[in-house]
């Protein structure tokens, strides 16, 4: 082997390492974006959801979930998200916290 072939080999290795590092960097930086797209969760329709599904909402639990269903049955569907405040134990702060996790249809 002459010096030319070993220099060329080192140059190729250097380029391959650069490409590999760039690819790894891209994968690491793109990972959170890709994970966020995969984890998008549909909002829960409070006018149709079961007690079990409503109970999974943060700050709701089984008792408030049951109260939501009972209110819905007694008073008809919720027409605004703020209507949830008519349920005992659910105030403006809870509604604000849930606004991105619930829907009306």
Order of alpha helices (4+ residues) and beta strands (2+ residues): alpha-beta-alpha-alpha-alpha-beta
